[in-house]
Amino acid sequence: MKYILSIDQSTQSTKALLFDEKGDIVCRKDRKHKQIVNELGHVSHDPKEIYQNTILSIQDVIEESSILSSDIVAMGISNQRETTVLFDEKGNPLTDAIVWQCARASEICKRYESHKEEIYDITGLVLSPYFPASKMVWLKENVKPEGNYRFGTIDTWLVYCLTHGQSYKTDASNASRTQLFDIHTGEWSDSLCALFGIEKEHLPEVCDSDSCFGMSDVEGILDHEIPIYAVLGDSHAALFGQGCHQSGQVKVTLGTGSSIMMNIGSQYMKSHNGLTTSLAWKTHGKMEYVYEGNINYAGAIISWIQNDLGLIQSPNETQQAIEQANEEDETILVPAFSGLSAPHWNENVRAIFYNMSRTTKKNELIKASVESIAYQITDILNAMASDSALALSQVKADGGPSKNNYLMQFLSDMARCSVKVSKQEELSAIGVAYMAGIAVGLYQKETLFSHREYIEYNRKMDINNWKKRMDRWYDALALLLSKEESC
């Protein structure tokens, strides 16, 4: 039996998974890393801890599965996107990584406000501290690196460490999220690198997503070197793992935040409704594009009501709380804890509970918190429908919060389309494992996706109730945005 090793390095943890010749998960092990938040609200990760957890997770999964390491033929890596690492030639991080959620580069972005249209036209991305370009400027100005230093997203960092500095590379999907990459030419943009003051010699080589990124024996854990034969940002990997390979297909990945992606095919299309256009992937020299909208708070909302508000003891309690909530309560949560992302893009506003009454209690707040995830996603799906001129009839969903039956039914009702939740979890890990397995000839793409199983949710809410709920959501948004404008 031959196996594919898949690494899924996410915001909260690092997972190692083994896939067999049928594409099924044999074993999974994971390790969490520390979330570093300072007094200014800056969010960071320790790159050394992430790499160490990668090695230990791989060791754990091999020991747990009792397979021979010699039977592993290739490795794939999916990674949290936009999180930015600064390191030296020897692979030593010069400071903690800036996490994608962190808005410390907000003031830096204001310097480039007059260039936002140029930036958007070249990269498909809205000028934002969310993306690595402004994070890199912040690192240059505050860490002041010298010599032959390197910038990279987490994929680049892991590849560099796993190959002991032999491969300084990224893939096209991750590069397309840096705000330094020309998604028309598939290369680093000379004009944007000059604008942000980032020399291309400090950026990794951009490769096809299914190319060989180097060889590794995983610090001697394996008895031979294996090729790293697929690298994708985690949302792109989930899109591939969901089988959304055709134009018009949409997936929603729910994690700490949420990434909503629509495959739009091989031709670039500009969004006019607050979405970004990125590369889904580049394989065999061919670029495929996506519309994407990201929200910062999806699963993080559940963590908030559990860990910070103490309204629940575990995420499983939300279902029962919602069932016991007053159906007539009209409370809306707009979870703009660090501003609004797609499609509104306003980093200055902050979260509100709207339309509470004297009878609003714990269960009603829990219900509003869960529903806010679906409202945010619906905004993005509506923008996608408008940009693509397509009526969305189906969305595929994955990630931890997709197990919440109420949330998935509510999303189907609000978005007015079918929601199909994959029974197979770990879609990001599946995506890179499948891409790596196809690249080395272990899997055949034509048959690999044929046995996928889903739980399907179809809309049940009547049109009048739907309209009332959506109107309340838009009223809450309007209040929040008008409050910011009046300041």
C-alpha positions as CSV (number, residue, x, y, z in Angstrom):
1,M,0.0,0.0,0.0
2,K,1.2,3.5,-0.9
3,Y,0.3,6.6,1.0
4,I,0.2,10.4,0.6
5,L,1.1,12.6,3.5
6,S,-0.9,15.8,3.8
7,I,-0.1,18.8,6.0
8,D,-2.9,21.2,6.8
9,Q,-1.4,24.2,8.7
10,S,-4.3,26.3,9.9
11,T,-4.8,29.4,12.1
12,Q,-5.3,27.3,15.3
13,S,-3.4,24.1,14.7
14,T,-1.2,21.9,12.4
15,K,-2.6,18.6,11.2
16,A,-0.9,15.7,9.6
17,L,-3.0,13.2,7.7
18,L,-2.3,10.0,5.8
19,F,-4.3,9.0,2.7
20,D,-4.3,5.6,1.1
21,E,-4.5,4.5,-2.5
22,K,-8.3,5.0,-2.6
23,G,-7.9,8.6,-1.3
24,D,-9.4,7.8,2.1
25,I,-8.0,9.2,5.4
26,V,-6.1,6.5,7.2
27,C,-5.0,8.5,10.2
28,R,-5.0,12.1,11.5
29,K,-3.0,13.8,14.2
30,D,-2.9,17.5,15.1
31,R,-1.2,19.9,17.5
32,K,-2.4,23.4,18.5
33,H,-0.1,26.4,18.6
34,K,-0.2,29.5,20.8
35,Q,-2.3,32.6,19.7
36,I,-0.1,35.5,20.6
37,V,-2.0,38.8,21.2
38,N,-0.3,41.8,22.7
39,E,-1.7,44.9,24.5
40,L,-2.2,46.6,21.1
41,G,-4.3,43.8,19.8
42,H,-1.6,42.6,17.4
43,V,-2.1,38.9,16.5
44,S,1.0,36.8,16.0
45,H,2.2,33.2,15.7
46,D,5.6,31.7,16.5
47,P,7.0,30.3,13.2
48,K,9.3,27.9,15.1
49,E,6.4,26.5,17.1
50,I,4.5,25.9,13.9
51,Y,7.4,24.1,12.2
52,Q,8.0,22.0,15.3
53,N,4.4,21.1,15.5
54,T,4.5,20.1,11.8
55,I,7.3,17.7,12.5
56,L,5.7,16.3,15.6
57,S,2.3,15.8,13.9
58,I,4.0,13.9,11.1
59,Q,5.8,11.7,13.7
60,D,2.5,11.2,15.6
61,V,0.6,10.1,12.5
62,I,3.2,7.6,11.4
63,E,3.5,6.1,14.8
64,E,-0.3,6.0,15.3
65,S,-0.9,4.4,11.9
66,S,2.0,1.9,12.2
67,I,2.7,2.2,8.5
68,L,6.2,1.9,7.0
69,S,7.5,5.4,6.2
70,S,9.0,3.9,3.0
71,D,5.4,3.5,1.7
72,I,4.8,7.3,1.7
73,V,5.4,8.5,-1.8
74,A,4.6,12.3,-1.7
75,M,3.5,15.2,0.5
76,G,1.1,18.0,0.0
77,I,0.8,21.2,2.1
78,S,-2.2,23.5,2.6
79,N,-1.7,26.6,4.8
80,Q,-3.4,29.5,6.5
81,R,-3.1,32.3,4.0
82,E,-1.8,35.8,4.3
83,T,0.1,35.1,7.6
84,T,3.5,36.6,6.9
85,V,6.9,35.3,8.1
86,L,10.2,37.2,8.0
87,F,13.3,34.9,8.3
88,D,17.0,34.8,7.5
89,E,19.0,32.7,5.0
90,K,19.6,30.0,7.7
91,G,15.8,29.7,8.3
92,N,15.7,31.6,11.5
93,P,12.6,33.8,12.0
94,L,13.5,37.4,12.8
95,T,10.3,37.9,14.7
96,D,6.9,36.3,15.2
97,A,4.7,35.9,12.1
98,I,1.9,38.5,11.5
99,V,-1.4,36.6,11.4
100,W,-3.8,37.2,8.6
101,Q,-6.4,38.6,11.1
102,C,-4.0,41.2,12.4
103,A,-4.7,44.8,11.3
104,R,-1.5,46.4,12.6
105,A,-0.7,47.6,9.1
106,S,-3.9,49.7,8.8
107,E,-2.0,53.0,8.9
108,I,0.5,51.8,6.3
109,C,-2.4,51.0,3.9
110,K,-3.6,54.6,4.2
111,R,-0.3,55.7,2.5
112,Y,-1.3,53.8,-0.6
113,E,-4.9,55.0,-0.8
114,S,-4.3,57.0,-4.0
115,H,-3.1,53.7,-5.6
116,K,-6.0,51.5,-4.6
117,E,-7.4,51.2,-8.1
118,E,-4.1,50.3,-9.6
119,I,-3.5,47.7,-6.9
120,Y,-7.0,46.3,-7.4
121,D,-6.6,46.1,-11.2
122,I,-3.2,44.3,-11.0
123,T,-3.9,42.0,-8.1
124,G,-7.7,41.6,-7.9
125,L,-7.5,42.5,-4.2
126,V,-8.9,45.4,-2.3
127,L,-6.2,47.5,-0.5
128,S,-6.3,46.1,3.0
129,P,-3.9,45.3,6.0
130,Y,-5.4,41.8,5.6
131,F,-2.9,41.1,2.8
132,P,0.9,40.5,3.2
133,A,2.2,43.5,1.2
134,S,1.4,46.0,4.0
135,K,2.5,43.5,6.6
136,M,5.9,43.2,4.9
137,V,6.2,47.0,4.9
138,W,5.4,47.0,8.7
139,L,8.1,44.3,9.3
140,K,10.7,46.2,7.3
141,E,10.0,49.4,9.3
142,N,9.7,47.8,12.7
143,V,12.1,44.9,12.6
144,K,14.6,46.5,10.2
145,P,16.0,43.3,8.6
146,E,19.4,43.4,7.0
147,G,21.3,41.3,4.5
148,N,19.7,38.4,2.6
149,Y,16.4,38.2,4.5
150,R,13.3,36.5,3.2
151,F,9.6,37.1,3.2
152,G,7.1,34.3,2.9
153,T,3.7,33.1,3.7
154,I,3.4,29.9,5.9
155,D,3.7,27.6,2.9
156,T,7.0,29.2,1.9
157,W,8.2,28.9,5.5
158,L,7.4,25.2,5.8
159,V,8.9,24.3,2.4
160,Y,12.1,26.2,3.3
161,C,12.5,24.5,6.6
162,L,11.5,21.0,5.3
163,T,14.1,21.3,2.6
164,H,16.7,22.9,4.8
165,G,16.8,26.0,2.7
166,Q,17.1,24.2,-0.6
167,S,13.7,25.5,-1.8
168,Y,12.5,29.1,-1.4
169,K,9.2,28.8,-3.2
170,T,5.5,29.5,-3.1
171,D,2.6,28.4,-5.3
172,A,0.4,30.6,-7.5
173,S,-2.6,30.5,-5.1
174,N,-0.7,31.8,-2.2
175,A,1.2,34.4,-4.3
176,S,-2.1,35.7,-5.6
177,R,-3.1,36.7,-2.0
178,T,0.0,38.8,-1.3
179,Q,-1.1,42.0,-3.0
180,L,2.3,42.0,-4.8
181,F,1.3,39.5,-7.6
182,D,0.1,40.3,-11.1
183,I,-2.8,37.8,-11.6
184,H,-2.9,38.5,-15.3
185,T,0.8,37.6,-16.0
186,G,1.3,35.1,-13.2
187,E,4.4,36.9,-11.9
188,W,5.5,39.3,-9.2
189,S,4.5,42.8,-10.2
190,D,7.4,45.2,-10.8
191,S,5.3,48.2,-10.2
192,L,3.7,47.0,-6.9
193,C,7.0,45.7,-5.5
194,A,8.4,49.2,-6.2
195,L,5.4,50.9,-4.7
196,F,5.5,48.9,-1.5
197,G,9.3,48.9,-1.4
198,I,9.7,45.1,-1.4
199,E,12.6,43.9,-3.6
200,K,11.8,40.8,-5.6
201,E,15.0,39.1,-4.3
202,H,13.3,38.9,-0.9
203,L,10.3,37.1,-2.4
204,P,10.0,33.3,-3.2
205,E,9.9,31.8,-6.6
206,V,6.3,31.3,-7.8
207,C,5.6,27.8,-9.0
208,D,2.6,25.8,-10.3
209,S,0.5,24.5,-7.5
210,D,1.1,20.9,-8.6
211,S,4.8,21.2,-9.2
212,C,7.6,19.7,-7.1
213,F,8.6,22.1,-4.3
214,G,11.6,20.1,-3.2
215,M,12.5,16.9,-1.3
216,S,12.3,16.2,2.4
217,D,12.9,13.4,4.8
218,V,11.1,15.4,7.5
219,E,14.1,15.8,9.8
220,G,15.0,12.2,9.5
221,I,11.5,10.8,10.5
222,L,11.2,9.2,7.1
223,D,13.8,6.7,5.9
224,H,13.9,8.4,2.5
225,E,13.2,11.8,0.9
226,I,9.8,12.3,-0.6
227,P,8.7,15.1,-3.0
228,I,6.5,17.9,-1.8
229,Y,4.2,17.8,-4.8
230,A,1.4,20.1,-4.1
231,V,1.1,23.4,-2.2
232,L,-2.2,25.4,-1.9
233,G,-3.7,28.0,0.3
234,D,-6.2,26.2,2.6
235,S,-9.3,27.8,1.0
236,H,-8.0,26.9,-2.5
237,A,-7.2,23.4,-1.4
238,A,-10.8,23.0,0.0
239,L,-12.2,24.2,-3.4
240,F,-10.2,21.5,-5.1
241,G,-11.1,18.9,-2.5
242,Q,-14.8,19.7,-2.9
243,G,-14.5,19.0,-6.6
244,C,-15.4,22.6,-7.6
245,H,-13.3,22.4,-10.8
246,Q,-15.9,23.9,-13.1
247,S,-16.9,27.6,-13.6
248,G,-19.8,28.6,-11.5
249,Q,-19.2,26.1,-8.7
250,V,-19.1,27.5,-5.2
251,K,-17.9,26.3,-1.8
252,V,-18.0,27.8,1.7
253,T,-15.2,26.8,4.1
254,L,-16.0,27.6,7.7
255,G,-13.2,27.8,10.2
256,T,-12.1,30.6,12.5
257,G,-13.2,32.8,9.7
258,S,-14.9,31.8,6.4
259,S,-13.7,31.7,2.8
260,I,-16.4,31.7,0.1
261,M,-15.1,30.9,-3.3
262,M,-16.6,30.7,-6.8
263,N,-14.7,29.1,-9.6
264,I,-14.9,31.5,-12.5
265,G,-12.7,29.5,-15.0
266,S,-9.6,30.4,-17.0
267,Q,-10.5,34.1,-17.7
268,Y,-9.9,36.9,-15.2
269,M,-13.1,38.8,-14.3
270,K,-13.2,41.9,-12.2
271,S,-15.6,42.2,-9.3
272,H,-17.8,45.3,-9.0
273,N,-19.3,44.2,-5.7
274,G,-16.6,44.1,-3.1
275,L,-15.1,40.7,-3.8
276,T,-11.6,39.8,-4.6
277,T,-10.4,37.9,-7.7
278,S,-7.6,35.4,-7.0
279,L,-6.1,32.4,-8.5
280,A,-7.8,29.1,-7.6
281,W,-4.6,27.4,-8.6
282,K,-2.1,27.0,-11.5
283,T,-1.7,23.5,-12.8
284,H,0.2,22.3,-15.9
285,G,0.9,26.0,-16.6
286,K,-2.8,27.0,-16.7
287,M,-4.3,29.5,-14.3
288,E,-7.8,29.1,-13.0
289,Y,-9.5,32.1,-11.3
290,V,-12.0,32.5,-8.4
291,Y,-14.2,35.2,-6.9
292,E,-13.6,35.2,-3.2
293,G,-15.1,36.8,-0.2
294,N,-13.7,36.4,3.3
295,I,-15.3,37.0,6.7
296,N,-13.1,37.3,9.8
297,Y,-15.5,35.8,12.3
298,A,-17.3,32.5,11.7
299,G,-16.2,29.7,14.1
300,A,-14.5,32.5,16.1
301,I,-18.0,33.8,17.0
302,I,-18.8,30.4,18.6
303,S,-15.4,30.6,20.5
304,W,-16.3,34.1,21.6
305,I,-19.7,33.2,23.1
306,Q,-18.1,30.2,24.8
307,N,-14.7,31.4,26.1
308,D,-15.3,35.2,26.5
309,L,-19.1,35.5,27.3
310,G,-19.5,32.1,29.0
311,L,-22.9,31.6,27.3
312,I,-22.1,28.0,26.4
313,Q,-19.7,25.3,27.7
314,S,-19.1,23.7,24.2
315,P,-20.1,24.4,20.6
316,N,-22.5,21.5,20.8
317,E,-24.8,23.4,23.1
318,T,-25.7,26.0,20.5
319,Q,-28.3,23.7,18.8
320,Q,-30.3,23.2,22.0
321,A,-30.1,26.9,23.0
322,I,-31.4,27.9,19.6
323,E,-34.3,25.5,20.0
324,Q,-35.2,27.1,23.3
325,A,-34.9,30.7,22.1
326,N,-37.9,32.9,21.4
327,E,-38.7,32.6,17.7
328,E,-40.1,36.1,17.7
329,D,-36.9,37.7,19.0
330,E,-35.4,40.0,16.4
331,T,-31.8,40.4,17.8
332,I,-29.1,40.8,15.1
333,L,-25.4,40.5,15.8
334,V,-23.1,42.2,13.3
335,P,-19.7,40.7,14.4
336,A,-17.4,43.5,13.2
337,F,-15.0,42.9,16.0
338,S,-12.1,44.1,13.8
339,G,-14.2,45.8,11.2
340,L,-16.2,44.5,8.2
341,S,-14.5,42.5,5.5
342,A,-16.0,41.5,2.2
343,P,-18.1,42.8,0.6
344,H,-18.3,46.0,2.7
345,W,-14.6,46.5,3.5
346,N,-14.7,48.9,6.4
347,E,-12.1,48.4,9.1
348,N,-13.2,51.2,11.3
349,V,-16.6,50.0,12.5
350,R,-17.1,47.7,15.4
351,A,-19.5,44.9,16.4
352,I,-23.1,45.6,17.6
353,F,-26.1,43.6,18.9
354,Y,-29.1,45.3,17.2
355,N,-32.8,45.3,17.9
356,M,-32.6,43.6,21.4
357,S,-35.7,43.8,23.6
358,R,-36.2,43.4,27.4
359,T,-37.0,39.8,26.7
360,T,-33.7,39.1,24.9
361,K,-31.8,36.6,27.1
362,K,-28.9,34.2,26.8
363,N,-30.5,31.8,24.2
364,E,-31.6,34.7,22.0
365,L,-28.0,36.0,22.0
366,I,-26.6,32.6,21.1
367,K,-29.1,32.3,18.3
368,A,-28.2,35.8,16.9
369,S,-24.5,34.9,17.1
370,V,-24.9,31.7,15.1
371,E,-27.2,33.4,12.5
372,S,-24.7,36.2,12.0
373,I,-22.4,33.7,10.2
374,A,-25.1,32.9,7.7
375,Y,-26.0,36.6,7.1
376,Q,-22.3,37.4,6.3
377,I,-22.0,34.5,3.9
378,T,-25.3,35.4,2.2
379,D,-23.9,38.9,1.5
380,I,-21.0,37.4,-0.3
381,L,-23.0,34.9,-2.2
382,N,-25.3,37.7,-3.4
383,A,-22.3,39.7,-4.6
384,M,-21.0,36.6,-6.4
385,A,-24.4,36.1,-8.2
386,S,-24.3,39.8,-9.2
387,D,-20.7,39.7,-10.5
388,S,-21.0,36.5,-12.4
389,A,-24.6,37.1,-13.6
390,L,-25.4,33.5,-12.4
391,A,-28.3,32.4,-10.2
392,L,-26.6,30.3,-7.5
393,S,-28.6,27.1,-7.0
394,Q,-26.1,25.1,-4.9
395,V,-23.2,25.7,-2.4
396,K,-20.9,23.1,-1.0
397,A,-19.9,23.6,2.6
398,D,-17.2,22.2,4.9
399,G,-15.4,23.0,8.1
400,G,-16.2,22.6,11.8
401,P,-19.2,25.0,12.0
402,S,-20.8,23.1,9.0
403,K,-21.8,20.4,11.5
404,N,-24.3,22.8,13.0
405,N,-27.6,21.7,11.5
406,Y,-29.4,25.0,12.4
407,L,-26.7,27.1,10.9
408,M,-26.7,25.1,7.6
409,Q,-30.5,25.2,7.3
410,F,-30.5,28.9,8.1
411,L,-27.8,29.5,5.5
412,S,-29.9,27.6,2.9
413,D,-32.9,29.8,3.8
414,M,-31.1,33.1,3.7
415,A,-29.1,32.4,0.6
416,R,-32.2,30.8,-1.1
417,C,-30.2,27.9,-2.4
418,S,-29.3,24.3,-1.7
419,V,-26.4,23.8,0.8
420,K,-24.5,20.5,0.5
421,V,-22.3,19.6,3.5
422,S,-19.5,17.2,2.8
423,K,-19.6,14.1,5.0
424,Q,-15.9,13.9,4.5
425,E,-14.1,16.4,6.7
426,E,-10.6,17.9,6.3
427,L,-11.3,19.3,2.8
428,S,-8.2,21.4,2.7
429,A,-6.0,18.4,3.6
430,I,-8.0,16.3,1.0
431,G,-7.4,18.9,-1.7
432,V,-3.6,18.9,-1.5
433,A,-3.4,15.2,-0.9
434,Y,-5.4,14.6,-4.0
435,M,-3.4,17.1,-6.0
436,A,-0.2,15.5,-4.9
437,G,-1.4,12.0,-5.5
438,I,-2.6,13.0,-9.0
439,A,0.8,14.6,-9.7
440,V,2.7,11.4,-8.8
441,G,0.3,9.1,-10.6
442,L,-1.2,7.4,-7.5
443,Y,-4.7,8.8,-8.2
444,Q,-6.8,9.3,-11.3
445,K,-8.8,12.6,-11.2
446,E,-11.7,11.1,-13.2
447,T,-12.6,8.6,-10.5
448,L,-11.2,10.2,-7.3
449,F,-14.2,12.6,-6.7
450,S,-17.0,10.1,-7.7
451,H,-17.7,8.7,-4.2
452,R,-18.2,12.0,-2.3
453,E,-21.2,12.0,0.0
454,Y,-23.1,15.0,1.3
455,I,-25.8,16.1,3.7
456,E,-28.2,18.4,1.8
457,Y,-30.2,21.3,3.1
458,N,-32.9,23.0,1.1
459,R,-34.7,26.2,1.8
460,K,-37.9,26.0,3.8
461,M,-38.5,29.6,4.9
462,D,-41.3,31.5,3.2
463,I,-40.5,34.6,1.2
464,N,-42.1,37.1,3.7
465,N,-40.2,35.8,6.7
466,W,-37.0,35.7,4.6
467,K,-37.5,39.3,3.6
468,K,-38.1,40.5,7.2
469,R,-35.0,38.9,8.4
470,M,-32.8,40.2,5.6
471,D,-34.2,43.7,6.1
472,R,-33.3,43.6,9.7
473,W,-29.7,42.5,8.8
474,Y,-29.4,45.4,6.3
475,D,-30.9,47.8,8.8
476,A,-28.2,46.8,11.3
477,L,-25.4,47.2,8.7
478,A,-26.8,50.6,7.7
479,L,-26.8,51.7,11.3
480,L,-23.3,50.6,11.9
481,L,-22.0,52.2,8.7
482,S,-23.8,55.5,9.2
483,K,-22.5,55.7,12.8
484,E,-18.9,55.4,11.4
485,E,-19.6,58.0,8.7
486,S,-20.9,60.5,11.3
487,C,-17.7,60.2,13.5
